[in-house]
Amino acid sequence: MGEFPIRIPQHFPNYLALKGLPVKLVVPAEGALYIRFDLVMLRNAPHPNAARLLMNYYLGAEAQTIYANSGLVPTIGGVAEKADAQVRSMLKSTLLATTHPETQQQMLDLAKQIFP
C-alpha cells in the first residue's frame, strides 16, 4: 500500500469522525483557505428583536465553542484555547484567502466559463 495526499475542502467538521482510521489531517504550513459566514438582518424584518437574539447567540461563547470543536475558526477571543485538543492546532492555522462580496459575481462568471 502506498500513501496518497488528498484534499477534502470544507470538511474540517468531519475530522473527528475519522478517529481510528489510518488518515492524518495536515494543514499546510502556508495556511488554510476559509469561507466567511455572515449574519444580517433584513430591513423591515417582521421580528427584528428575534433576529438580534439569533445573531447574538451565533456570536456568543456557546455557539462559537461548538464551531471551534468542529474545526471552524471562532470569531471571538478565548474560544480557540478552550476547544478540544484535537482541533486546537487547526484553529491556530494561518488563514489564506476567502470570498469577497465585491468579486464574487466575477468569480462565478469565470467558473461558468471554465466549467460549462
N, CA, C and O atoms as a DFTB+ gen file, in Angstrom:
464 C
 N C O
     1  1       0.839      -1.186       0.000
     2  2       0.000       0.000       0.000
     3  2       0.880       1.243       0.000
     4  3       1.907       1.292       0.676
     5  1       0.469       2.235      -0.757
     6  2       1.202       3.484      -0.803
     7  2       0.467       4.574      -0.051
     8  3      -0.622       4.364       0.484
     9  1       1.081       5.738      -0.024
    10  2       0.464       6.887       0.622
    11  2       0.110       7.901      -0.444
    12  3       0.900       8.165      -1.350
    13  1      -1.075       8.467      -0.336
    14  2      -1.536       9.439      -1.303
    15  2      -2.102      10.644      -0.560
    16  3      -3.024      10.492       0.242
    17  1      -1.568      11.838      -0.811
    18  2      -2.180      13.026      -0.198
    19  2      -3.459      13.380      -0.935
    20  3      -3.505      13.316      -2.163
    21  1      -4.481      13.745      -0.211
    22  2      -5.721      14.195      -0.818
    23  2      -6.173      15.458      -0.108
    24  3      -5.813      15.713       1.041
    25  1      -6.956      16.227      -0.806
    26  2      -7.512      17.444      -0.206
    27  2      -9.022      17.297      -0.177
    28  3      -9.656      17.053      -1.203
    29  1      -9.580      17.446       0.992
    30  2     -11.024      17.387       1.151
    31  2     -11.449      18.753       1.695
    32  3     -11.452      18.960       2.909
    33  1     -11.804      19.677       0.814
    34  2     -12.116      21.035       1.268
    35  2     -13.389      21.106       2.092
    36  3     -14.349      20.370       1.863
    37  1     -13.368      22.005       3.050
    38  2     -14.527      22.324       3.869
    39  2     -15.124      21.116       4.573
    40  3     -16.341      21.008       4.730
    41  1     -14.260      20.219       4.991
    42  2     -14.753      19.066       5.733
    43  2     -14.094      18.959       7.106
    44  3     -14.076      17.884       7.705
    45  1     -13.556      20.066       7.605
    46  2     -12.996      20.033       8.947
    47  2     -14.003      19.553       9.985
    48  3     -13.620      18.829      10.904
    49  1     -15.297      19.937       9.872
    50  2     -16.245      19.444      10.873
    51  2     -16.325      17.923      10.941
    52  3     -16.739      17.373      11.962
    53  1     -15.935      17.237       9.869
    54  2     -15.972      15.776       9.870
    55  2     -14.667      15.156      10.344
    56  3     -14.552      13.932      10.410
    57  1     -13.697      15.975      10.672
    58  2     -12.375      15.485      11.052
    59  2     -12.430      14.496      12.214
    60  3     -11.792      13.444      12.163
    61  1     -13.170      14.819      13.238
    62  2     -13.209      13.949      14.418
    63  2     -13.835      12.592      14.114
    64  3     -13.565      11.620      14.819
    65  1     -14.670      12.508      13.070
    66  2     -15.285      11.236      12.697
    67  2     -14.256      10.279      12.087
    68  3     -14.530       9.087      11.944
    69  1     -13.084      10.789      11.731
    70  2     -12.036       9.954      11.136
    71  2     -11.188       9.249      12.190
    72  3     -10.297       8.470      11.851
    73  1     -11.456       9.513      13.445
    74  2     -10.669       8.914      14.530
    75  2     -10.639       7.390      14.394
    76  3     -11.675       6.746      14.229
    77  1      -9.436       6.833      14.467
    78  2      -9.266       5.397      14.352
    79  2      -8.949       4.931      12.949
    80  3      -8.530       3.790      12.754
    81  1      -9.143       5.799      11.967
    82  2      -8.819       5.438      10.587
    83  2      -7.359       5.780      10.287
    84  3      -6.789       6.655      10.939
    85  1      -6.753       5.111       9.319
    86  2      -5.332       5.369       9.028
    87  2      -5.139       6.617       8.158
    88  3      -4.520       6.560       7.095
    89  1      -5.679       7.734       8.628
    90  2      -5.515       9.001       7.921
    91  2      -5.053      10.056       8.908
    92  3      -5.269       9.935      10.114
    93  1      -4.418      11.087       8.382
    94  2      -3.925      12.159       9.231
    95  2      -4.269      13.480       8.567
    96  3      -4.023      13.666       7.376
    97  1      -4.832      14.387       9.329
    98  2      -5.134      15.708       8.821
    99  2      -3.874      16.564       8.916
   100  3      -3.241      16.651       9.968
   101  1      -3.533      17.180       7.820
   102  2      -2.378      18.066       7.789
   103  2      -2.829      19.401       7.228
   104  3      -3.351      19.470       6.116
   105  1      -2.629      20.453       7.993
   106  2      -2.902      21.792       7.496
   107  2      -1.574      22.329       6.974
   108  3      -0.602      22.390       7.727
   109  1      -1.510      22.720       5.700
   110  2      -0.241      23.195       5.143
   111  2       0.352      24.339       5.960
   112  3      -0.376      25.162       6.517
   113  1       1.674      24.380       6.024
   114  2       2.361      25.425       6.785
   115  2       1.999      26.809       6.263
   116  3       1.985      27.782       7.018
   117  1       1.704      26.893       4.958
   118  2       1.355      28.185       4.368
   119  2       0.025      28.709       4.891
   120  3      -0.211      29.917       4.890
   121  1      -0.834      27.820       5.332
   122  2      -2.116      28.223       5.868
   123  2      -3.272      27.461       5.260
   124  3      -3.088      26.556       4.446
   125  1      -4.452      27.843       5.666
   126  2      -5.668      27.164       5.219
   127  2      -6.623      28.162       4.583
   128  3      -6.701      29.318       5.000
   129  1      -7.343      27.704       3.575
   130  2      -8.383      28.523       2.973
   131  2      -9.573      28.576       3.916
   132  3      -9.722      27.706       4.775
   133  1     -10.404      29.565       3.770
   134  2     -11.595      29.625       4.610
   135  2     -12.699      30.349       3.866
   136  3     -12.454      31.033       2.872
   137  1     -13.898      30.192       4.352
   138  2     -15.027      30.933       3.824
   139  2     -15.660      31.703       4.969
   140  3     -15.573      31.311       6.133
   141  1     -16.290      32.796       4.615
   142  2     -16.928      33.637       5.620
   143  2     -18.352      33.152       5.875
   144  3     -19.016      32.618       4.987
   145  1     -18.788      33.350       7.081
   146  2     -20.182      33.164       7.433
   147  2     -20.660      34.527       7.911
   148  3     -20.153      35.048       8.905
   149  1     -21.613      35.100       7.229
   150  2     -22.092      36.432       7.568
   151  2     -23.472      36.377       8.188
   152  3     -24.273      35.493       7.883
   153  1     -23.738      37.329       9.059
   154  2     -25.062      37.474       9.657
   155  2     -25.617      38.829       9.246
   156  3     -24.903      39.832       9.285
   157  1     -26.874      38.866       8.856
   158  2     -27.514      40.127       8.503
   159  2     -28.951      40.125       9.014
   160  3     -29.562      39.080       9.238
   161  1     -29.452      41.322       9.185
   162  2     -30.867      41.460       9.489
   163  2     -31.471      42.277       8.352
   164  3     -30.989      43.362       8.025
   165  1     -32.521      41.749       7.761
   166  2     -33.160      42.422       6.647
   167  2     -33.884      43.685       7.113
   168  3     -34.444      43.737       8.208
   169  1     -33.854      44.689       6.258
   170  2     -34.596      45.912       6.540
   171  2     -36.075      45.553       6.647
   172  3     -36.587      44.743       5.874
   173  1     -36.730      46.147       7.585
   174  2     -38.158      45.906       7.824
   175  2     -38.453      44.447       8.178
   176  3     -39.520      43.928       7.850
   177  1     -37.513      43.796       8.840
   178  2     -37.735      42.415       9.282
   179  2     -38.966      42.382      10.184
   180  3     -39.153      43.284      11.000
   181  1     -39.806      41.359      10.051
   182  2     -41.031      41.320      10.852
   183  2     -40.765      41.165      12.356
   184  3     -41.577      41.589      13.179
   185  1     -39.625      40.554      12.709
   186  2     -39.296      40.341      14.122
   187  2     -37.824      40.715      14.370
   188  3     -36.992      39.834      14.582
   189  1     -37.506      42.008      14.344
   190  2     -36.104      42.424      14.454
   191  2     -35.439      42.005      15.770
   192  3     -34.251      41.681      15.784
   193  1     -36.177      42.008      16.848
   194  2     -35.569      41.604      18.123
   195  2     -35.199      40.129      18.118
   196  3     -34.166      39.744      18.666
   197  1     -36.046      39.295      17.496
   198  2     -35.720      37.867      17.377
   199  2     -34.471      37.690      16.521
   200  3     -33.628      36.846      16.821
   201  1     -34.349      38.477      15.466
   202  2     -33.153      38.406      14.615
   203  2     -31.912      38.799      15.406
   204  3     -30.872      38.153      15.285
   205  1     -32.010      39.847      16.209
   206  2     -30.874      40.271      17.048
   207  2     -30.488      39.173      18.044
   208  3     -29.305      38.905      18.256
   209  1     -31.490      38.547      18.647
   210  2     -31.216      37.463      19.600
   211  2     -30.494      36.304      18.914
   212  3     -29.550      35.743      19.469
   213  1     -30.936      35.950      17.718
   214  2     -30.301      34.867      16.976
   215  2     -28.852      35.232      16.635
   216  3     -27.948      34.412      16.794
   217  1     -28.640      36.457      16.168
   218  2     -27.269      36.881      15.843
   219  2     -26.392      36.886      17.091
   220  3     -25.239      36.458      17.041
   221  1     -26.926      37.364      18.198
   222  2     -26.152      37.362      19.443
   223  2     -25.802      35.945      19.873
   224  3     -24.709      35.699      20.381
   225  1     -26.734      35.009      19.668
   226  2     -26.435      33.618      20.012
   227  2     -25.283      33.099      19.158
   228  3     -24.340      32.506      19.681
   229  1     -25.355      33.318      17.843
   230  2     -24.298      32.838      16.943
   231  2     -22.938      33.420      17.305
   232  3     -21.913      32.767      17.110
   233  1     -22.919      34.623      17.823
   234  2     -21.658      35.273      18.177
   235  2     -21.267      35.053      19.635
   236  3     -20.245      35.567      20.090
   237  1     -22.062      34.305      20.354
   238  2     -21.783      34.047      21.764
   239  2     -20.831      32.879      21.974
   240  3     -20.539      32.120      21.051
   241  1     -20.359      32.752      23.195
   242  2     -19.363      31.729      23.535
   243  2     -19.875      30.305      23.305
   244  3     -19.113      29.443      22.867
   245  1     -21.148      30.046      23.592
   246  2     -21.669      28.681      23.435
   247  2     -21.617      28.222      21.975
   248  3     -21.081      27.155      21.676
   249  1     -22.170      29.026      21.072
   250  2     -22.165      28.653      19.654
   251  2     -20.748      28.656      19.097
   252  3     -20.396      27.774      18.313
   253  1     -19.931      29.624      19.483
   254  2     -18.562      29.696      18.979
   255  2     -17.742      28.487      19.436
   256  3     -16.859      28.030      18.710
   257  1     -18.023      27.974      20.615
   258  2     -17.344      26.767      21.092
   259  2     -17.750      25.558      20.261
   260  3     -16.917      24.706      19.953
   261  1     -19.010      25.481      19.901
   262  2     -19.475      24.394      19.028
   263  2     -18.749      24.466      17.698
   264  3     -18.268      23.451      17.196
   265  1     -18.665      25.666      17.120
   266  2     -17.940      25.837      15.856
   267  2     -16.476      25.427      16.011
   268  3     -15.940      24.688      15.185
   269  1     -15.844      25.904      17.059
   270  2     -14.426      25.611      17.268
   271  2     -14.187      24.113      17.395
   272  3     -13.224      23.593      16.831
   273  1     -15.039      23.420      18.119
   274  2     -14.874      21.977      18.282
   275  2     -15.176      21.208      17.002
   276  3     -14.887      20.016      16.903
   277  1     -15.761      21.899      16.021
   278  2     -15.992      21.308      14.706
   279  2     -14.860      21.635      13.743
   280  3     -14.891      21.230      12.581
   281  1     -13.857      22.369      14.228
   282  2     -12.729      22.731      13.376
   283  2     -12.908      24.042      12.649
   284  3     -12.113      24.366      11.767
   285  1     -13.932      24.807      12.991
   286  2     -14.152      26.115      12.376
   287  2     -13.569      27.190      13.279
   288  3     -13.756      27.149      14.495
   289  1     -12.870      28.142      12.700
   290  2     -12.208      29.182      13.491
   291  2     -13.257      30.090      14.117
   292  3     -14.080      30.666      13.405
   293  1     -13.239      30.224      15.450
   294  2     -14.218      31.085      16.114
   295  2     -13.894      32.561      15.874
   296  3     -12.754      32.920      15.576
   297  1     -14.914      33.406      16.009
   298  2     -14.721      34.832      15.777
   299  2     -14.495      35.624      17.052
   300  3     -14.160      36.807      16.988
   301  1     -14.670      35.003      18.201
   302  2     -14.442      35.729      19.448
   303  2     -13.219      35.154      20.155
   304  3     -12.924      33.962      20.065
   305  1     -12.531      36.025      20.849
   306  2     -11.307      35.628      21.540
   307  2     -11.552      34.675      22.692
   308  3     -12.612      34.696      23.317
   309  1     -10.560      33.839      22.966
   310  2     -10.586      32.941      24.101
   311  2     -11.244      31.598      23.846
   312  3     -11.084      30.679      24.648
   313  1     -11.980      31.458      22.754
   314  2     -12.686      30.208      22.476
   315  2     -11.729      29.142      21.960
   316  3     -11.813      27.987      22.379
   317  1     -10.816      29.506      21.054
   318  2      -9.899      28.529      20.458
   319  2      -9.075      27.827      21.535
   320  3      -8.804      26.630      21.430
   321  1      -8.681      28.558      22.553
   322  2      -7.881      27.969      23.622
   323  2      -8.661      26.944      24.443
   324  3      -8.062      26.081      25.085
   325  1      -9.969      27.031      24.429
   326  2     -10.820      26.110      25.188
   327  2     -11.334      24.951      24.341
   328  3     -12.013      24.060      24.851
   329  1     -11.014      24.960      23.064
   330  2     -11.519      23.922      22.155
   331  2     -10.858      22.586      22.441
   332  3      -9.828      22.510      23.109
   333  1     -11.469      21.548      21.925
   334  2     -10.938      20.189      22.036
   335  2      -9.485      20.169      21.554
   336  3      -9.160      20.775      20.533
   337  1      -8.628      19.483      22.275
   338  2      -7.197      19.451      21.954
   339  2      -6.923      18.952      20.534
   340  3      -5.943      19.364      19.913
   341  1      -7.776      18.073      20.020
   342  2      -7.562      17.514      18.677
   343  2      -7.730      18.555      17.568
   344  3      -7.146      18.406      16.495
   345  1      -8.507      19.591      17.808
   346  2      -8.729      20.588      16.769
   347  2      -8.021      21.907      17.047
   348  3      -7.977      22.779      16.179
   349  1      -7.474      22.063      18.228
   350  2      -6.861      23.331      18.622
   351  2      -5.773      23.782      17.660
   352  3      -5.672      24.974      17.371
   353  1      -4.959      22.862      17.159
   354  2      -3.883      23.254      16.246
   355  2      -4.446      23.765      14.922
   356  3      -3.867      24.667      14.316
   357  1      -5.569      23.200      14.461
   358  2      -6.192      23.687      13.229
   359  2      -6.672      25.115      13.393
   360  3      -6.598      25.908      12.454
   361  1      -7.165      25.451      14.575
   362  2      -7.735      26.770      14.815
   363  2      -6.670      27.853      14.836
   364  3      -6.986      29.035      14.702
   365  1      -5.415      27.467      15.004
   366  2      -4.320      28.438      15.047
   367  2      -3.633      28.587      13.693
   368  3      -2.629      29.291      13.583
   369  1      -4.161      27.934      12.665
   370  2      -3.573      27.996      11.329
   371  2      -3.659      29.410      10.771
   372  3      -4.577      30.168      11.084
   373  1      -2.694      29.739       9.948
   374  2      -2.758      30.986       9.207
   375  2      -3.899      30.871       8.205
   376  3      -4.043      29.845       7.539
   377  1      -4.699      31.906       8.099
   378  2      -5.807      31.893       7.147
   379  2      -5.363      32.602       5.877
   380  3      -4.819      33.704       5.930
   381  1      -5.598      31.962       4.734
   382  2      -5.097      32.484       3.475
   383  2      -6.095      33.362       2.734
   384  3      -5.944      34.583       2.721
   385  1      -7.084      32.782       2.134
   386  2      -7.981      33.553       1.273
   387  2      -9.423      33.154       1.513
   388  3      -9.717      32.081       2.040
   389  1     -10.291      34.024       1.122
   390  2     -11.716      33.766       1.250
   391  2     -12.451      34.457       0.114
   392  3     -11.837      35.099      -0.739
   393  1     -13.753      34.323       0.109
   394  2     -14.554      35.019      -0.880
   395  2     -14.762      36.466      -0.433
   396  3     -14.757      36.767       0.761
   397  1     -14.943      37.340      -1.393
   398  2     -15.224      38.745      -1.109
   399  2     -16.479      39.125      -1.886
   400  3     -16.539      38.881      -3.092
   401  1     -17.464      39.702      -1.250
   402  2     -18.713      40.032      -1.937
   403  2     -18.504      40.850      -3.215
   404  3     -19.218      40.656      -4.199
   405  1     -17.535      41.757      -3.202
   406  2     -17.352      42.620      -4.369
   407  2     -16.779      41.892      -5.587
   408  3     -16.890      42.396      -6.704
   409  1     -16.176      40.729      -5.396
   410  2     -15.622      39.983      -6.538
   411  2     -16.338      38.649      -6.773
   412  3     -15.981      37.909      -7.690
   413  1     -17.324      38.347      -5.968
   414  2     -17.970      37.043      -6.043
   415  2     -18.631      36.794      -7.401
   416  3     -18.484      35.708      -7.961
   417  1     -19.360      37.783      -7.943
   418  2     -20.026      37.570      -9.228
   419  2     -19.009      37.351     -10.341
   420  3     -19.213      36.506     -11.213
   421  1     -17.924      38.102     -10.316
   422  2     -16.863      37.930     -11.315
   423  2     -16.287      36.518     -11.249
   424  3     -16.030      35.905     -12.285
   425  1     -16.084      36.008     -10.056
   426  2     -15.528      34.660      -9.896
   427  2     -16.540      33.594     -10.344
   428  3     -16.150      32.585     -10.933
   429  1     -17.822      33.807     -10.073
   430  2     -18.841      32.866     -10.531
   431  2     -18.908      32.845     -12.061
   432  3     -19.046      31.783     -12.667
   433  1     -18.811      34.023     -12.677
   434  2     -18.811      34.086     -14.145
   435  2     -17.615      33.354     -14.728
   436  3     -17.746      32.645     -15.726
   437  1     -16.441      33.521     -14.112
   438  2     -15.242      32.828     -14.563
   439  2     -15.410      31.307     -14.422
   440  3     -15.024      30.545     -15.310
   441  1     -15.983      30.885     -13.307
   442  2     -16.207      29.451     -13.087
   443  2     -17.140      28.874     -14.150
   444  3     -16.952      27.739     -14.588
   445  1     -18.147      29.650     -14.567
   446  2     -19.061      29.184     -15.617
   447  2     -18.329      29.014     -16.947
   448  3     -18.667      28.127     -17.731
   449  1     -17.327      29.861     -17.207
   450  2     -16.541      29.744     -18.421
   451  2     -15.640      28.507     -18.379
   452  3     -15.498      27.790     -19.369
   453  1     -15.041      28.278     -17.221
   454  2     -14.116      27.156     -17.054
   455  2     -14.862      25.823     -17.026
   456  3     -14.416      24.840     -17.617
   457  1     -15.999      25.802     -16.334
   458  2     -16.771      24.578     -16.157
   459  2     -18.157      24.747     -16.772
   460  3     -19.134      24.930     -16.046
   461  1     -18.257      24.689     -18.120
   462  2     -19.553      24.940     -18.772
   463  2     -20.586      23.865     -18.452
   464  3     -21.720      23.938     -18.926
